[in-house]
């Protein structure tokens, strides 16, 4: 079975249209957009919610009768998990994370599907758990039933198994691919200069194509779900850079980086022998970024600063002059890492099995870890990890 998740809507991932920005990155009044930090915060909250639903057994509210009226009382949460009542007023906003045609892990898709088919979502509930609705039901009771629906559907869909396959098999497949890459004759029989970089994005967008509109969902007049401009209250008024929150945009940036190798950046690719590159979501801001290891021919030059500058120039062209590059080879604590035996980015000589093994271990630690695995893909066949030999 494939380790890559392939459920969700059919279709090619597409980038939502841009918002209308002023020159300083502030949107006009005609369009709400994803502001700095909004997407990652909501994303992590949805992860916590579905985890608490699937791993715990809490019924969010107890319903009591006081003075002849129903009252919802918050229950104690499951040990080690967030209290589900914390998400009563967030579920409506979680739907903003659902972008048509993109693919999601089983837990995210479970939420998006159940929300749309359950009256908790169809009625747009989430303002007050003690509001009484038809059938003499409190909003809290309907939320309890929504959580029960998620759990029953999770069993029917075997969501736990799918998540295990996504996480465990995905990591195993990536680790196997990386190890096979290191066992290739190209690496074993070559003198190589390894340079590892993080390719990062600016925090904010300054032109239309650099931002993503924030759209919400509501049930239409004929019973179909439609996207509408978000009415969410603005947080900071600063538009977040598209590729930090849109995995499709980040993958397109990676593709563009390795295309047209004979153009303005031919000097970079003239010395590049092999590479490995992965799109990940993480870091302090939980944003998409690229991890890359470049293997250069030392006969073309051993100056790490030169290669790092060429990489930066290339990334700058891809990102409209705004991209940021962090080169691990130039980190200030290199000497301390060498003394601890943790430095792995020394040049590779032909037949140096020990140094090659050290580099492989280092790469596996960075490129095959689950805490930065995205739960979203533009298509079923999209791959976060890619590697390749540069043909001369």
C-alpha positions, 0 to 999 in steps of 0.5 A: 500500500502506498505510504502517501495519502491519496484520499480526498477530492479528485483533481489537480491542486490549484492555487487560490486567487490572490488578494488585493494588496496595497504596496506595503503588504496590507490588504484592501477592504475588498478581500480578507486574506490569511494573516501572519500566523493564522494558518499555522495556529489553526492548523495546529489547533485542528491537529490537537482537536482530532487527536483529542477526539481519536485518542480520548473518550471525553464527551464534551458536555454533560447536560443537566436540568436546573430550574426546569431548563437544560444547562450544558456543563463542561466535562473533564478532558481525557488525561494528556489531551486537550478538553474538547469543549475548547474547540466548540467555537473553532470548528467553523474556522477549521473549515477555512483550512479546507481548500478544494482539490487538495489532499489531506491526511485521514484525520483532517479529511474525516473532520471536513467530511463529518462537519459538512454532513452533520447538523453541527456544521450545517447549522453553523453552530459554535457561538454558545453551547447553551442555545436551544434548537429545534428538537429541544436540543442544546448546541452542546448536545449537538456538539456531543453528537458531532464528536460521537459522529467523528469517532464512529466514522473514524472506526468505519474508515479505519482512520487510525490505520491510515494515519499509522501508514501515513506516518510510519510507512511514509518515514520508512519509505523516505529513509529507504529512498535516502539510504539507497541514494547514498549507496549509489555508485555516483556517491561512492565513487566520487569526490564531493563537497556537501552543502546543506541549506534551509531555503526559507521564505519571507514572513509577509507578502508584498504583491498580489500573487504572494498572498492567499485569500482566506475563504470560509464555507457555508451551506448554500440555498440548494444544500450545497457547500460554497466558499465565501469571503471570510468574515473572521476578525482581522488579527494583525493586518499583515498578509502572510507569504503564500508559500509559507502556508500553501504547499502547492506553491512551495512545491512549485518553487522547488520545481522551479529551482531545479529547472532551466539550469543553463540560464542565469544560474548556470554557474551553480549547476555547472558544479552541482553533481547531486542533490536531495530536497524536501518540503517540510512544515515546521520551525518556530512559525510552523511554516513550509520551507525546503531542506536541501543537501547539495553535493558539488564537484570540488574540482569546480571549487571548494569555497563554501561561501561561493556555493552558498552565495550561488544557492542564495542567488538562485533562491532569490530569483525564485522568490522575487528577491525575498528568499532567505538561505541558511547554510549549515556549513557556515554555522558558528558552532562548527568547531564545537560540533567537530569536537563532539564528533557531530560534524558531518559536512566535511568533503567526501573523498573517493572510497571514504566509507566512514565519512559517507556513513556519517553524512547519511546518518546526518541526512536521515536525522534531518530528512526523515522525521515525522514532526514536520510531515505536512498533512496536506498535498496538492495531489495524490502523487505529490512527493515532499522528498525528491532527489536527483543527479544533475546531468551534464 
